[in-house]
Amino acid sequence: MFGMRVESEEWRNRMNSITLTGRLVRDPELRQTQSGVSVCNFTIAVDRSYSKEEKQTDFMDCVAWRGIGEFVSKYFQKGKMIAVRGEMQSRKYVDKNGNNRVAWEVMVDRAEFCGSKQDNQTAPVPSLVESAKVAAQSEQAARAAANAATAMDAVVDDGDLPF
């Protein structure tokens, strides 16, 4: 799978680990903190089946920081399938009416494409895009070198050399 991830040995030993696959409920929201750090908020709908006829959908709020957040914001839109891995984190706050609330969020440390190729066809795969750019640049450089060699051949005439 293609994706952006944070490599660390610690993840294998964590007790607080969650992996989810679902569809984005809306486009991811990318913003910058006051210190310039990227943070992306998004919600995914995750289906849970009780039987063949009954299923329930859970809506999971997710937060991705820095490069992972930029990756999600750039390559995923509303309705697209996404797989995320991270940790559940609770956040306590007081709402407008003065009630104490707890919000649960997935702090994403890995995000990947999933689903069918058709499902994600509007989101170019980064490695393929980069490969195409490098190939195009290499081809342009090869053409320029060939043109320069042809121009040099036209300028140099072996018959005029003194040796």
N, C-alpha and C positions, 0 to 999 in steps of 0.2 A: 504494500500500500504506500501511496505517496502521502507525506504529511510533515508537519513541523513538530519537533519533539524536543524535550529537554532530557538529556541523558544523565542518569545518576544511578548509582547502585542502591541508594536509599529506598527507592520506590518498591523494590522487591521485599523489603522488610517492614513496610508500613502496614499498620492495621487499618488505617483510614484510607481506603482506596476504592474508587468507584469507576466503572467503565459503562458508558451509555451510548446507544445508537438511536438516533431519532431524526426528525425533520425540524428545521428552523421555523419557528412560529412567525418571525418577522426578520427583516434584514438586521444583521449585527450592527451595533452602535459603537464606533471607534471614537475615542476622545483622548485627550492628553491631560495628564495631571499638571499642576502648576510647575513641577520640576521637569516637565517634558517627557515623562514616561507614558507610553501608549497603554491604554486599557480598553478592552472590548467586552461589552455586555451583550449577551444573547440568550434566548430561551429556546429549548428544544422540546418537542412533543415526543414522549416515549410511550409506546403502546405496551400494555400489560394484558395478557390473555388469561382468563379464568377457565374458559372452556372454548370449544369451537365456536359457539354462538356469542359468548360474552367476552368483551374486552373493555378495558378502561385505559384512558390516556392520562399520563402524568406530565405536568409541565415543569421542567427543571431549569431554573435560572443558572446561567454559567458566566464566569468571569475569566478572561484570558489576558495575561499581561505581556507587554513588550512584543517580541517577534511573533509569538503564537497568536496574540490578539490581532496583529497586523495581517498575518496569514489568513485567519478566519474572516476578517473584514474584507480582504481582497478577493478571496476565492469562493465565498459562500453567500447565498442569498436566501430569502424567504422560500420555504418549501423544499430546499435541498437537503439531502441526507448528509449526516455528519456523525462521526464516531469521536467521542471525547473520553479522556481518562484524566482523573485528578483526585482531589480530596474534597469531602463534604466539609463545609465550614458554616457555622451559625453566626449570625450577627444580631445583636439585640438593639432595639430602637424604640422610641416612643412616637406613636402616630399623632395625627392632627387633633384627635379627641383626647389625648393624654393616656391612651392605653399602651401598656407594655407589649411589644411584639417581638417575635423572633423570625428572622428570615434565614432560610437555608439556601446555600449556593454551592455549585461545584467550582472549585478553584482549578481550572484546567491547566494541566502541564503537558498535554499531548492532544492534538486534533488531527484527524485524518479524513480523507475522502472515503465514502463507502456508498453502497447502492450500485445501481446500474450505470454503465458508461453514459447512456442516454440521459439519465437523471442529472449527471454532473457535466454534461457536454458544454454548457455555457461557461464553466469555470476551467480555464486552461490549466493543465498540469504543469507545475513550475519547472520540473526537470526537462520536459519536452520543449517548453517555450525557450528555456535557456539554451538547450541543445540546438534549436533552430537558429537562434541568434548567433551562436558561436559558428555554426556551419555557414551561415550567410556571410559573416565577417571573414571567415577563412576563404570562402569562395571569392569574395571581393579582393582580398589580399593576393590570392593566386592570380586573378585576372590582371591586377595592377602590376604584379611582378612579370607576368608574361608580356604585357604591353611595354613595360620598360625594357625588357630583353629584346623585343622586336625593334624598338626605337634605337637601341644601341647597335643592333646588327645593321641597321640602315646607315648609321653614322660611320662605323668602322668599315673600311675597305682594305682587305689584306694586300692589295696591289700597291697601295701607297706607302706601306711600311718599308723602312730602309734595310731590314734584315731578311 
